[in-house]
Amino acid sequence: MANKGKTVPAHVERVLKVIEALNPGVAEADKELEARAQQDATCKLLMTAPGVGPVTAVRYAAAIDDVSRFKGAHGVEAYLGVVPGENSTGESRKRRMKGITKAGPPRVRWALTQAAWTAMRCRKRDPMVEWARQRQIEKRRGKKVAAIALVRKLAGVLYAMWRDGRPYDPLHASKAATGSSMAARPIVP
């Protein structure tokens, strides 16, 4: 706006100065988080998955805490609230699927969602990302639904990686993507 001869209001100028003063602290905190994530074996392992960086790895590891407390990937997905909700009654046989339940820690769900969007934008050839597109999720239901489907799959894959102590393997994911039950639930390696 300054180029057009307009001045910035005083209250906006004060806010900009506060943001400018906070930026070095935020950058320092980001570096510290990245260093801690690199030092932690679990976080380092989780960061091998597409789209998963230090923030997502640390939040996921903190939320799950002990991978052995879950029987399987679906338990983790339900705990994180990335499974579809259901509208049904005891008398009715009709089941109506709703959006995700959003149970569990919202910040972890947010981090996984950002990881999914990053993977969809930057790792288009990754088997997990291609799964969301080739299964017609994106074409039938839109990008947002495909991203949430990828969030659910990513939560399960991260669980399996941690449980097995193995880094992300796109070749394993591509083999799993050919399974027939893939449309109903993400396959966990």
N, C-alpha and C positions, 0 to 999 in steps of 0.2 A: 504494500500500500504506500510505502514511502516514496516509491518511484512516481506515483501519480500526484504527488504534492500533498498527500494527506499525512497527518501525524498519528502516531499510536497514542491512544488514551493513556493517561497516567496509571490507571489501575491495571491495564494490560502490561504496561512497561514494568510495573512492580512484580507482577506474576512471572514475566519473562526473566527478570533478574534472579528471582528465587529458583526457577528451573535451572538457569545457568549455574547457579551456585551448587545445586544438588547433583548436577551431571557428573562431576569427578567422583563423588561418593558412590553413585550408582555404578559407574565403570569399575571402580575398585571392588565393589561387592560382586559384580559379575565375574571378575578375574578370580576372586577368592572362591566363589561357588564352582567355577570351572576347575580350579586346582583341586578342590576337595573331591569333586566328582571323579577326576582322573586318578586320585589316590585310592578311592574306594573300588574294590574289585567288582562288586555288583553293579554299581553305576557305570563303570567302564564297560562291562559286558553289555548292559542295556543300551548304551550309546552306539553299539554297532548296528542297531536297527535303523531303518530309514526314517528320517525326520526327528529322531530322538536325540536331543542335546542334553547338556548338563541339568537344566531346569526340569525337564520332563523326567530324566533318570532319577534325580534326587527326590522329586515329589512322589514318583511311583514307588521307589524303594522305601521311602518313609511311610507311605500309606499301607503298603503290603506288609512291611516289617519282617515277617517270617513266612517265606513262601510255602513252608510245609503245613501251615494252618488251613490251606485251601486244598480240597480234593482234586480240583481240576480247573481248567481255564474258565469254564462257565461260572464257577463260584467267584472267581476274581472279577469277571465281567459284571456279575450281579452286584457284588460288593461295591464296585465303582459306579454302578448305576448306568451302564451303557447297554443294558438289555431292554428290549421293548416291553412296555407295560401292556396289561391286558384288561379289557372291560368284559367281565362275564359274571353271571350269577349262578348260584347252585342249581337252579331249576332249568335254566336255559342252556341249550347246547351251543348257542351262538357265541363265538369268541370274536371279539373285536380288538385288534391290535392297536395300541396307541403309540405315542412317541416313547423315547427312552424313559426309564423310571427316575433318573437323576438322584438316586439314592447314593449315599456315600459322599466322599470328599469332593466338593465342586472344583477345587483348585487342581486336583489331579485330572479330573475330566477335562478341564480347560486346557491343561498342558498336553494331554493326549490329543485333544482336538487340534491344537496348534501343530503338533507333530504330524498329524494326518494331513492337514492342509499343506504343510511344508513338503511332505513326501509326494503329495499329488502334484505339486507345482514343480518340484526339483528332481524327483526320481520317477518320472513317468513310465520308465521301462521296468521298474521293479515289479516282481510278480504280485505282491500285495496290492499295489496301486492298479496294476492291470486287472486284477481280480474285480475290483470295484467297477471298473469300466467295462470289461468284457462280459460280466454277468448282467449287463444291461441295467445295473442299479442306477448309474448316472443318467442314462438315456431315458429310462422309464420314470424315475422318481426325482431326478435332479441332482445337482452337485452337492447340496447340503446333506441329503440323505445318504449319498455315496460316501461323503466324508465321515458321517457318523457310523456307517457300516465299517469303514476302515478303522475308526477309533476302536470299535469293538474287537475287530480282528487284531489290531495292534496290541490291545490289552492282553489278549490271549496269547499272542506270540511272545510278548515280553515275559509273561508268566512261564511259558515253556522254556524260554532261553535261560531264565534264572533257575528254574527247577533242575534243568539238565546241565547247567553250567557251560552252555555252548553259545558261541556268538551267532548272530544272525547269519543265516545261510540262504541266499535267494534261490539257490537251486533246490533246496529242500522245500521252500515255500512254493516253488512252481510245481513240484510233484504233488504237494498237498492240494494245490488249487484245482487239480483234475478230479478230485473226489466228488461223488454224487451228492453228498450231504452238505456241500459248500454253500448252497443257497440258503439253507436253514440256519446254519451256524458256521462261524469261521473254523477252519481246520487248524488245529494247534500242532506244530511239529513235535 
